[in-house]
Amino acid sequence: MNRLLQWVYFSAEVFTHIRDYTVKQYGDMPGDNVSFWEAQDCMNQVEKYVRRFKNPARGEEERLRDMLKIAHYACMAYSKLKYDTAEDRG
C-alpha cells in the first residue's frame, strides 16, 4: 500500500474517531475546552498518549485509539500554529 493510500485510510479513521467519540463526548469548536488551549497544550497531550502507547499492558484496541488521539491533537496543534490568532481564542 502506498503512503498516500495509507494516509487516506488513516485520516478516515481519525475523522470517524473525532465525529463519533470526541465531539459527542467533549463538544466541538468553538465551544470546547481545547478551543482555548495553546499549541503547546495540544502537544502535551500528544506526549501523554505517546507515553501511554508504550505501555505493553494496554490492549491493541486502546493502543490504536491512542494513535488516533495523537493524530487529532497533532492536527489541533498544527492548526493553532498556522491559523489561530490571540483574538480567535478569546
N, CA, C and O atoms as CSV, one atom per row, in Angstrom:
chain,resi,resn,atom,element,x,y,z
A,1,MET,N,N,0.866,-1.172,0.000
A,1,MET,CA,C,0.000,0.000,0.000
A,1,MET,C,C,0.907,1.228,0.000
A,1,MET,O,O,1.844,1.307,0.795
A,2,ASN,N,N,0.641,2.167,-0.869
A,2,ASN,CA,C,1.499,3.341,-0.891
A,2,ASN,C,C,1.133,4.318,0.222
A,2,ASN,O,O,0.070,4.211,0.833
A,3,ARG,N,N,2.009,5.252,0.470
A,3,ARG,CA,C,1.854,6.178,1.604
A,3,ARG,C,C,0.595,7.021,1.511
A,3,ARG,O,O,-0.062,7.256,2.526
A,4,LEU,N,N,0.248,7.476,0.331
A,4,LEU,CA,C,-0.959,8.300,0.213
A,4,LEU,C,C,-2.216,7.501,0.518
A,4,LEU,O,O,-3.139,8.009,1.156
A,5,LEU,N,N,-2.256,6.276,0.072
A,5,LEU,CA,C,-3.409,5.433,0.363
A,5,LEU,C,C,-3.480,5.116,1.860
A,5,LEU,O,O,-4.561,5.105,2.448
A,6,GLN,N,N,-2.323,4.859,2.467
A,6,GLN,CA,C,-2.298,4.677,3.924
A,6,GLN,C,C,-2.883,5.897,4.622
A,6,GLN,O,O,-3.685,5.775,5.548
A,7,TRP,N,N,-2.472,7.067,4.166
A,7,TRP,CA,C,-2.961,8.306,4.783
A,7,TRP,C,C,-4.471,8.456,4.617
A,7,TRP,O,O,-5.156,8.878,5.549
A,8,VAL,N,N,-4.991,8.118,3.455
A,8,VAL,CA,C,-6.433,8.218,3.216
A,8,VAL,C,C,-7.194,7.330,4.190
A,8,VAL,O,O,-8.175,7.768,4.792
A,9,TYR,N,N,-6.756,6.095,4.348
A,9,TYR,CA,C,-7.425,5.180,5.280
A,9,TYR,C,C,-7.302,5.668,6.724
A,9,TYR,O,O,-8.275,5.657,7.478
A,10,PHE,N,N,-6.105,6.093,7.096
A,10,PHE,CA,C,-5.874,6.573,8.457
A,10,PHE,C,C,-6.690,7.834,8.741
A,10,PHE,O,O,-7.315,7.939,9.796
A,11,SER,N,N,-6.688,8.778,7.821
A,11,SER,CA,C,-7.431,10.019,8.053
A,11,SER,C,C,-8.932,9.747,8.148
A,11,SER,O,O,-9.638,10.443,8.877
A,12,ALA,N,N,-9.422,8.752,7.429
A,12,ALA,CA,C,-10.837,8.375,7.556
A,12,ALA,C,C,-11.109,7.820,8.953
A,12,ALA,O,O,-12.167,8.083,9.524
A,13,GLU,N,N,-10.181,7.065,9.504
A,13,GLU,CA,C,-10.318,6.554,10.869
A,13,GLU,C,C,-10.296,7.703,11.884
A,13,GLU,O,O,-11.076,7.706,12.836
A,14,VAL,N,N,-9.407,8.669,11.680
A,14,VAL,CA,C,-9.350,9.828,12.574
A,14,VAL,C,C,-10.662,10.607,12.486
A,14,VAL,O,O,-11.208,11.020,13.509
A,15,PHE,N,N,-11.162,10.805,11.288
A,15,PHE,CA,C,-12.433,11.506,11.085
A,15,PHE,C,C,-13.552,10.835,11.879
A,15,PHE,O,O,-14.306,11.501,12.588
A,16,THR,N,N,-13.651,9.518,11.753
A,16,THR,CA,C,-14.691,8.773,12.459
A,16,THR,C,C,-14.510,8.888,13.967
A,16,THR,O,O,-15.487,9.051,14.698
A,17,HIS,N,N,-13.279,8.805,14.434
A,17,HIS,CA,C,-12.991,8.943,15.865
A,17,HIS,C,C,-13.435,10.315,16.377
A,17,HIS,O,O,-14.070,10.414,17.427
A,18,ILE,N,N,-13.102,11.355,15.644
A,18,ILE,CA,C,-13.482,12.712,16.060
A,18,ILE,C,C,-15.002,12.846,16.082
A,18,ILE,O,O,-15.568,13.341,17.057
A,19,ARG,N,N,-15.659,12.412,15.022
A,19,ARG,CA,C,-17.111,12.550,14.913
A,19,ARG,C,C,-17.848,11.722,15.958
A,19,ARG,O,O,-18.750,12.224,16.629
A,20,ASP,N,N,-17.466,10.452,16.097
A,20,ASP,CA,C,-18.238,9.529,16.914
A,20,ASP,C,C,-17.828,9.482,18.383
A,20,ASP,O,O,-18.604,9.027,19.223
A,21,TYR,N,N,-16.637,9.938,18.700
A,21,TYR,CA,C,-16.169,9.867,20.079
A,21,TYR,C,C,-15.900,11.263,20.659
A,21,TYR,O,O,-16.523,11.665,21.641
A,22,THR,N,N,-14.980,11.983,20.047
A,22,THR,CA,C,-14.527,13.241,20.642
A,22,THR,C,C,-15.628,14.290,20.700
A,22,THR,O,O,-15.895,14.839,21.769
A,23,VAL,N,N,-16.262,14.575,19.588
A,23,VAL,CA,C,-17.290,15.629,19.555
A,23,VAL,C,C,-18.481,15.234,20.423
A,23,VAL,O,O,-19.035,16.072,21.134
A,24,LYS,N,N,-18.872,13.975,20.368
A,24,LYS,CA,C,-20.004,13.536,21.199
A,24,LYS,C,C,-19.703,13.672,22.682
A,24,LYS,O,O,-20.579,14.037,23.466
A,25,GLN,N,N,-18.464,13.380,23.069
A,25,GLN,CA,C,-18.119,13.399,24.488
A,25,GLN,C,C,-17.721,14.785,24.982
A,25,GLN,O,O,-18.055,15.153,26.109
A,26,TYR,N,N,-17.010,15.564,24.158
A,26,TYR,CA,C,-16.424,16.820,24.623
A,26,TYR,C,C,-16.964,18.072,23.934
A,26,TYR,O,O,-16.623,19.186,24.332
A,27,GLY,N,N,-17.789,17.909,22.925
A,27,GLY,CA,C,-18.276,19.059,22.175
A,27,GLY,C,C,-17.329,19.419,21.045
A,27,GLY,O,O,-16.325,18.747,20.810
A,28,ASP,N,N,-17.671,20.490,20.355
A,28,ASP,CA,C,-16.909,20.889,19.173
A,28,ASP,C,C,-16.521,22.352,19.284
A,28,ASP,O,O,-17.076,23.096,20.092
A,29,MET,N,N,-15.577,22.750,18.476
A,29,MET,CA,C,-15.162,24.140,18.470
A,29,MET,C,C,-16.270,25.026,17.913
A,29,MET,O,O,-17.004,24.565,17.039
A,30,PRO,N,N,-16.431,26.212,18.341
A,30,PRO,CA,C,-15.539,26.958,19.217
A,30,PRO,C,C,-15.868,26.844,20.702
A,30,PRO,O,O,-15.270,27.553,21.511
A,31,GLY,N,N,-16.796,25.979,21.082
A,31,GLY,CA,C,-17.224,25.939,22.469
A,31,GLY,C,C,-16.519,24.932,23.358
A,31,GLY,O,O,-16.734,24.940,24.570
A,32,ASP,N,N,-15.678,24.060,22.797
A,32,ASP,CA,C,-15.000,23.065,23.634
A,32,ASP,C,C,-13.788,23.677,24.332
A,32,ASP,O,O,-13.323,24.753,23.958
A,33,ASN,N,N,-13.283,22.982,25.348
A,33,ASN,CA,C,-12.148,23.488,26.125
A,33,ASN,C,C,-10.890,23.673,25.286
A,33,ASN,O,O,-10.134,24.622,25.492
A,34,VAL,N,N,-10.668,22.767,24.342
A,34,VAL,CA,C,-9.443,22.813,23.542
A,34,VAL,C,C,-9.370,24.087,22.693
A,34,VAL,O,O,-8.281,24.524,22.321
A,35,SER,N,N,-10.505,24.669,22.394
A,35,SER,CA,C,-10.507,25.912,21.618
A,35,SER,C,C,-9.704,27.006,22.306
A,35,SER,O,O,-9.205,27.920,21.651
A,36,PHE,N,N,-9.580,26.914,23.614
A,36,PHE,CA,C,-8.877,27.945,24.381
A,36,PHE,C,C,-7.451,27.558,24.725
A,36,PHE,O,O,-6.751,28.310,25.403
A,37,TRP,N,N,-7.014,26.401,24.268
A,37,TRP,CA,C,-5.656,25.934,24.514
A,37,TRP,C,C,-4.679,26.572,23.541
A,37,TRP,O,O,-5.062,27.083,22.489
A,38,GLU,N,N,-3.417,26.529,23.916
A,38,GLU,CA,C,-2.306,26.896,23.038
A,38,GLU,C,C,-1.821,25.617,22.336
A,38,GLU,O,O,-2.171,24.507,22.734
A,39,ALA,N,N,-1.021,25.795,21.301
A,39,ALA,CA,C,-0.466,24.637,20.581
A,39,ALA,C,C,0.317,23.734,21.526
A,39,ALA,O,O,0.254,22.510,21.403
A,40,GLN,N,N,1.051,24.318,22.463
A,40,GLN,CA,C,1.845,23.509,23.391
A,40,GLN,C,C,0.965,22.613,24.260
A,40,GLN,O,O,1.358,21.496,24.595
A,41,ASP,N,N,-0.215,23.095,24.623
A,41,ASP,CA,C,-1.136,22.260,25.398
A,41,ASP,C,C,-1.517,21.004,24.614
A,41,ASP,O,O,-1.594,19.909,25.172
A,42,CYS,N,N,-1.753,21.179,23.322
A,42,CYS,CA,C,-2.079,20.033,22.465
A,42,CYS,C,C,-0.887,19.085,22.366
A,42,CYS,O,O,-1.058,17.866,22.400
A,43,MET,N,N,0.306,19.632,22.245
A,43,MET,CA,C,1.496,18.788,22.157
A,43,MET,C,C,1.752,18.052,23.466
A,43,MET,O,O,2.286,16.943,23.455
A,44,ASN,N,N,1.375,18.657,24.599
A,44,ASN,CA,C,1.477,17.949,25.873
A,44,ASN,C,C,0.587,16.710,25.873
A,44,ASN,O,O,0.954,15.677,26.432
A,45,GLN,N,N,-0.576,16.814,25.249
A,45,GLN,CA,C,-1.467,15.665,25.133
A,45,GLN,C,C,-0.870,14.609,24.196
A,45,GLN,O,O,-0.987,13.412,24.458
A,46,VAL,N,N,-0.235,15.046,23.115
A,46,VAL,CA,C,0.447,14.096,22.227
A,46,VAL,C,C,1.471,13.301,23.037
A,46,VAL,O,O,1.527,12.074,22.949
A,47,GLU,N,N,2.277,14.008,23.820
A,47,GLU,CA,C,3.294,13.342,24.628
A,47,GLU,C,C,2.662,12.368,25.626
A,47,GLU,O,O,3.186,11.276,25.844
A,48,LYS,N,N,1.546,12.760,26.227
A,48,LYS,CA,C,0.838,11.886,27.174
A,48,LYS,C,C,0.442,10.572,26.498
A,48,LYS,O,O,0.664,9.493,27.047
A,49,TYR,N,N,-0.144,10.672,25.311
A,49,TYR,CA,C,-0.602,9.464,24.632
A,49,TYR,C,C,0.544,8.655,24.044
A,49,TYR,O,O,0.423,7.437,23.916
A,50,VAL,N,N,1.640,9.289,23.686
A,50,VAL,CA,C,2.825,8.544,23.254
A,50,VAL,C,C,3.360,7.724,24.419
A,50,VAL,O,O,3.688,6.550,24.247
A,51,ARG,N,N,3.454,8.326,25.604
A,51,ARG,CA,C,3.913,7.580,26.783
A,51,ARG,C,C,2.970,6.412,27.084
A,51,ARG,O,O,3.417,5.305,27.385
A,52,ARG,N,N,1.681,6.667,27.002
A,52,ARG,CA,C,0.700,5.629,27.295
A,52,ARG,C,C,0.762,4.502,26.260
A,52,ARG,O,O,0.584,3.331,26.596
A,53,PHE,N,N,1.014,4.860,25.018
A,53,PHE,CA,C,1.121,3.864,23.946
A,53,PHE,C,C,2.230,2.852,24.243
A,53,PHE,O,O,2.122,1.674,23.903
A,54,LYS,N,N,3.278,3.326,24.875
A,54,LYS,CA,C,4.434,2.476,25.160
A,54,LYS,C,C,4.149,1.433,26.239
A,54,LYS,O,O,4.949,0.517,26.430
A,55,ASN,N,N,3.038,1.554,26.938
A,55,ASN,CA,C,2.692,0.617,27.998
A,55,ASN,C,C,2.223,-0.701,27.380
A,55,ASN,O,O,1.168,-0.745,26.747
A,56,PRO,N,N,2.995,-1.770,27.557
A,56,PRO,CA,C,2.621,-3.042,26.917
A,56,PRO,C,C,1.356,-3.676,27.497
A,56,PRO,O,O,0.788,-4.582,26.888
A,57,ALA,N,N,0.911,-3.211,28.660
A,57,ALA,CA,C,-0.283,-3.789,29.275
A,57,ALA,C,C,-1.572,-3.327,28.598
A,57,ALA,O,O,-2.625,-3.940,28.772
A,58,ARG,N,N,-1.486,-2.250,27.829
A,58,ARG,CA,C,-2.680,-1.746,27.149
A,58,ARG,C,C,-3.048,-2.691,26.006
A,58,ARG,O,O,-2.172,-3.204,25.311
A,59,GLY,N,N,-4.313,-2.910,25.822
A,59,GLY,CA,C,-4.771,-3.781,24.744
A,59,GLY,C,C,-4.585,-3.122,23.388
A,59,GLY,O,O,-4.373,-1.914,23.283
A,60,GLU,N,N,-4.671,-3.940,22.365
A,60,GLU,CA,C,-4.461,-3.444,20.999
A,60,GLU,C,C,-5.484,-2.373,20.620
A,60,GLU,O,O,-5.132,-1.383,19.979
A,61,GLU,N,N,-6.734,-2.561,21.009
A,61,GLU,CA,C,-7.768,-1.569,20.673
A,61,GLU,C,C,-7.470,-0.211,21.309
A,61,GLU,O,O,-7.623,0.826,20.663
A,62,GLU,N,N,-7.048,-0.220,22.571
A,62,GLU,CA,C,-6.715,1.035,23.242
A,62,GLU,C,C,-5.496,1.697,22.614
A,62,GLU,O,O,-5.443,2.920,22.482
A,63,ARG,N,N,-4.533,0.895,22.232
A,63,ARG,CA,C,-3.324,1.453,21.600
A,63,ARG,C,C,-3.671,2.083,20.253
A,63,ARG,O,O,-3.147,3.143,19.910
A,64,LEU,N,N,-4.549,1.436,19.493
A,64,LEU,CA,C,-4.967,2.017,18.214
A,64,LEU,C,C,-5.737,3.320,18.438
A,64,LEU,O,O,-5.536,4.294,17.712
A,65,ARG,N,N,-6.617,3.339,19.443
A,65,ARG,CA,C,-7.366,4.559,19.758
A,65,ARG,C,C,-6.412,5.680,20.180
A,65,ARG,O,O,-6.616,6.840,19.823
A,66,ASP,N,N,-5.376,5.331,20.936
A,66,ASP,CA,C,-4.392,6.337,21.324
A,66,ASP,C,C,-3.690,6.931,20.107
A,66,ASP,O,O,-3.375,8.121,20.096
A,67,MET,N,N,-3.445,6.125,19.096
A,67,MET,CA,C,-2.833,6.648,17.867
A,67,MET,C,C,-3.745,7.674,17.198
A,67,MET,O,O,-3.264,8.681,16.679
A,68,LEU,N,N,-5.048,7.430,17.205
A,68,LEU,CA,C,-5.999,8.393,16.643
A,68,LEU,C,C,-5.989,9.683,17.454
A,68,LEU,O,O,-6.057,10.775,16.890
A,69,LYS,N,N,-5.906,9.557,18.773
A,69,LYS,CA,C,-5.852,10.747,19.631
A,69,LYS,C,C,-4.583,11.544,19.372
A,69,LYS,O,O,-4.618,12.774,19.332
A,70,ILE,N,N,-3.465,10.852,19.196
A,70,ILE,CA,C,-2.203,11.532,18.891
A,70,ILE,C,C,-2.347,12.342,17.607
A,70,ILE,O,O,-1.947,13.505,17.552
A,71,ALA,N,N,-2.912,11.730,16.590
A,71,ALA,CA,C,-3.089,12.418,15.307
A,71,ALA,C,C,-4.000,13.631,15.456
A,71,ALA,O,O,-3.727,14.691,14.893
A,72,HIS,N,N,-5.081,13.474,16.214
A,72,HIS,CA,C,-6.029,14.572,16.388
A,72,HIS,C,C,-5.388,15.735,17.142
A,72,HIS,O,O,-5.524,16.888,16.733
A,73,TYR,N,N,-4.687,15.440,18.243
A,73,TYR,CA,C,-4.026,16.513,18.987
A,73,TYR,C,C,-2.928,17.175,18.156
A,73,TYR,O,O,-2.740,18.389,18.241
A,74,ALA,N,N,-2.201,16.395,17.357
A,74,ALA,CA,C,-1.175,16.980,16.485
A,74,ALA,C,C,-1.816,17.905,15.459
A,74,ALA,O,O,-1.280,18.972,15.163
A,75,CYS,N,N,-2.951,17.505,14.919
A,75,CYS,CA,C,-3.677,18.338,13.966
A,75,CYS,C,C,-4.118,19.648,14.610
A,75,CYS,O,O,-3.991,20.716,14.012
A,76,MET,N,N,-4.638,19.558,15.837
A,76,MET,CA,C,-5.076,20.777,16.512
A,76,MET,C,C,-3.897,21.700,16.800
A,76,MET,O,O,-4.019,22.916,16.655
A,77,ALA,N,N,-2.754,21.140,17.207
A,77,ALA,CA,C,-1.562,21.957,17.437
A,77,ALA,C,C,-1.134,22.645,16.146
A,77,ALA,O,O,-0.834,23.839,16.142
A,78,TYR,N,N,-1.105,21.896,15.061
A,78,TYR,CA,C,-0.743,22.449,13.753
A,78,TYR,C,C,-1.680,23.597,13.374
A,78,TYR,O,O,-1.233,24.663,12.951
A,79,SER,N,N,-2.976,23.365,13.532
A,79,SER,CA,C,-3.965,24.387,13.172
A,79,SER,C,C,-3.809,25.638,14.029
A,79,SER,O,O,-3.943,26.755,13.529
A,80,LYS,N,N,-3.527,25.456,15.308
A,80,LYS,CA,C,-3.347,26.604,16.183
A,80,LYS,C,C,-2.124,27.417,15.767
A,80,LYS,O,O,-2.162,28.647,15.770
A,81,LEU,N,N,-1.057,26.739,15.416
A,81,LEU,CA,C,0.148,27.443,14.980
A,81,LEU,C,C,-0.051,28.139,13.636
A,81,LEU,O,O,0.425,29.256,13.431
A,82,LYS,N,N,-0.740,27.490,12.745
A,82,LYS,CA,C,-0.873,28.018,11.386
A,82,LYS,C,C,-1.998,29.034,11.241
A,82,LYS,O,O,-1.854,30.016,10.512
A,83,TYR,N,N,-3.124,28.809,11.931
A,83,TYR,CA,C,-4.313,29.609,11.646
A,83,TYR,C,C,-4.810,30.469,12.793
A,83,TYR,O,O,-5.382,31.531,12.549
A,84,ASP,N,N,-4.614,30.051,14.031
A,84,ASP,CA,C,-5.174,30.796,15.157
A,84,ASP,C,C,-4.436,32.088,15.420
A,84,ASP,O,O,-3.234,32.211,15.182
A,85,THR,N,N,-5.181,33.030,15.912
A,85,THR,CA,C,-4.600,34.259,16.434
A,85,THR,C,C,-5.074,34.410,17.877
A,85,THR,O,O,-5.977,33.692,18.306
A,86,ALA,N,N,-4.493,35.309,18.611
A,86,ALA,CA,C,-4.892,35.524,20.003
A,86,ALA,C,C,-6.368,35.880,20.090
A,86,ALA,O,O,-7.046,35.473,21.033
A,87,GLU,N,N,-6.871,36.627,19.129
A,87,GLU,CA,C,-8.284,37.015,19.153
A,87,GLU,C,C,-9.204,35.811,18.978
A,87,GLU,O,O,-10.300,35.786,19.540
A,88,ASP,N,N,-8.771,34.806,18.201
A,88,ASP,CA,C,-9.581,33.623,17.959
A,88,ASP,C,C,-9.837,32.844,19.245
A,88,ASP,O,O,-10.870,32.191,19.389
A,89,ARG,N,N,-8.881,32.918,20.188
A,89,ARG,CA,C,-9.002,32.153,21.425
A,89,ARG,C,C,-9.712,32.930,22.521
A,89,ARG,O,O,-9.876,32.419,23.629
A,90,GLY,N,N,-10.126,34.126,22.241
A,90,GLY,CA,C,-10.863,34.899,23.235
A,90,GLY,C,C,-9.940,35.764,23.959
A,90,GLY,O,O,-10.358,36.506,24.849
